[in-house]
């Protein structure tokens, strides 16, 4: 009964998340970007699968991925062996990254690097930086200090790498922290920080996602130094659907592919947990069944989610982008992208996980609603900048370099917890919806405006832009929160100072 109630709640949450973006696409389809009826039906079918998939996935994240991460984090730190923690963290980073569906979606769209090469490179980057993130929590090292140091390395390294690797490298950092990675890594941080008794322990539990987003950027840039940047872009294939039967056949044919893909992705995590449970935590039957049920829910949710977005959303996004980009008034791409960006972040599964954990860890002082609004505004701005790049061909570095400089500068003004949450949010906001709808949308627009030759340099980078702007907006929220808290404190002190001038007799008389 409890699980059914939880699923119902998650279903309502998913509907409220997906409905706005579905409404925007329908508005475009019936006005300036008409699409074939069968493609529209495929999009709507994908939207339904998206809702159901998100509901099952978030139930699985609550009942399986988060508890596993918490228990693993607590156990490896209680062992008090740094080498065990380093080895386990590295292996977890690699395993979870290889399992990440977002990375597979991006790798399939990158023409310059084979899938296995980019996935392996990114996985190694995450593994190394998850170790660094865990050591930071144990040692209490300042997150802004590490972020500044590593981003300096990123931008220096970029100077020696071919320009067509820049956008792909930053996109890799964004997609790595998706629906599979975020619940596990964030719970791992909570588990590790729980063994510390100082007052900054809870704050330091955030920041793992931020550091794990940097690893892939450095790894792919390093790959660019040694790997020949060759290859041709293959446009997104618009499926032919003459009848509704053909449309249904597309989903039916794709379903086994994603069942296998998600099964392969989840298998290392399930195997790791099974061995960890047998030899270390040894859960009793009831909590073990609950976690296994949660893993099954995660599997069902991801299969439905990926089938829906890849079959229904990706072709539709590319087609609409191509139609609008080919119009004489294609500047309208900017406000349309902003509207889509504002609402699409609500449909990212990992965003719900982050918002809930932030509200819980801060005892409600940072409400989920404020986080959601800050992320939506940040993503809307990032999509506007991305469309400006598509329209003009401006290098992604003209946006990323000043953007990250501003974000790092704000880290000295915002409270530490806001900095940690902001840099976590950047990776979380750029999830499967960005990779499977917004990136194809930008590719379609770019192809219509400047041909396929510009796509790798100008359309890629959308994920990177989405990952950057929340760093700024959430830290600005932190600065505002800091000033508001100081103002309230000052007001309380003035009231106390006025009360203190009265004697006991005055108070009795009053």
Secondary structure by P-SEA (a helix, b strand, c coil): caaaaaaaaaaaaaaaaaaaaaaaaaaaaaccccccaaaaaaaaaaaaaaaaaaaaaaaaaaccaaaaaaaaaaaaaaaccaaaaaaaaaaaaaaaaaacaaaaaaaaacccccaaaaaaaaaaaaaaaaaaaaaaaaacccaaaaaaaaaaaaaaaaaaccccaaaaaaaaaaaccccccaaaaaaaaaaaacccccccccccccaaaaaaaaaaaaaaaaaaacccbbbbbbcccccccccaaaaaaaaaaaaaaaaaaaaaaaaaaaaaaaaaaaccccccaaaaaaaaaaaaaaaaaaaaaaaaaaaccaaaaaaaaaaaaacccccaaaaaaaaaaaccccccaaaaaaaaaaaaaacccccaaaaaaaaaaaaaaaaaaaaaaaaccccccccaaaaaaaaaaacccccaaaaaaaaaaaaaaacccccccaaaaaaaaaaaccccccccccccaaaaaaacccccaaaaaaaaaaaaaaaaaaaaaaaaaaaaaccaaaaaac
